[in-house]
Amino acid sequence: MVGFCFLSCEEDGIQTNSYSTYTPIPLPLEIPQLFADNILPPIIPINNPQTVEGVALGRKLFFDPILSADNKQACADCHSPENAFTDSDRFSEGIDGLTGNRNSMPLFNMAWNYDENFFWDGRTFSLEKQALEPVRDPIEMHNTWPNAMLSIQNHADYPTLFLEAFGTSTIDSTLITKALAQFERTLISANSRFDKHLLGQGTLTTSELNGFNIFMDETKGDCFHCHGNANNPLWTDNDFHNNGLDAIVTDIGLGKFTGDPADNGKFKSPSLRNLKFTAPYMHDGRFATLDEVINHYSEGLLNSPTIDPLMKAVNEGGVQLSITDKADLKAFLLSLSDDEFITNPAFQNPN
């Protein structure tokens, strides 16, 4: 329950209310058993604890187009629940009809992004700072933060909601992004068929089990170095790699922000969860299907000066999987998809 003490005062002839006590309701993240058993606790900033009011506010903001310059585009337009919070288009279209050259990253299990590098190229640190970017990006929401803040400040409901969540009705970009980050940290996906298999609550097909073995075999799929194993329920190392997409690197990715040429062509390893919903694939959405992704690693690797050493089969063009191996690997990868995640009522539009 939120407790407020009202104190009346006058300032420049305007009567205002201040609040001497503020007790939002704590809302700890519900940690899945596999996560609790296998990986470190999530990262929750000390200055932005999870609360009922903060999460509800962030959810409302995430689905509200009020943050865009024309009041027509919300965060959810490029990060849709039905697509595991990514976009089914290769490149998302901004309010001016412009597109970039990157596919929207899916949003889930972000509280376990321990290095706190966000975006495909790692250009921001912390989930809160990440949320600053789309609003002011000229090819996305194309707004200014002063304008977005003013729109929310003048809204009939938001000042009260911010008061309940943060103890103040004076709205700024810091509080807006804190609320968004609180909601985004609740987007936890941990109920795939493979998860249930590990918990002894379900069985996999022979093909899916064979696919997992291929995934883990250094002489076959050799996927686990970048995407983890049964003891890493994130299914990503959250690191940056050049995975042999191009012989000539034109989008330098991480290198643009580190300034180190050795980082050119490196992009963040995405989680392999929810591949059933997140097509197209890769940082630039170049592969429309999961079959194309598997074919890339099997016989489509291209060498370049910054190719990751983990791409050990690059001189052979890839790991050279058989047709059966490819089918089994695909079956396993799809078993990592969480159907309940995309329909979870807590993650849908509340507006």
Buried (B, 14 or more C-beta within 10 A) or exposed (E): EBEBEEEEEEEEEEEEEEBEEBEBEEBEBEBBEBBEEBBEEBBBBEEBBBBBBBBBBBBBBBBBBBBBBEBEBBBBBBBBBEBBBBBBBBBBBBBEEBBBEBBBBBBBBBBBBEEBBBBBBBBBEBBBBBBBBBBBBEBBBBBEBEBBBEBBBEBEEBBEBBBBBBBBBEBBBBBBBBBBBBBBBBBBBBBBBBBBBBBEEEEBEEBBBBBBBBBBBEEBBBBBBBBBBBEBBBBBBBBBBBBBBBEEBEBBBBBEBBEEEEBBBBBBBBBBBBBBBBBBBBBBBBBEEBEBBBBBBBBBBBEBEBBBEBBBBBEEBBBEBEEEBBBBBBBBBBBBBBEEBBEBEEBEEEE
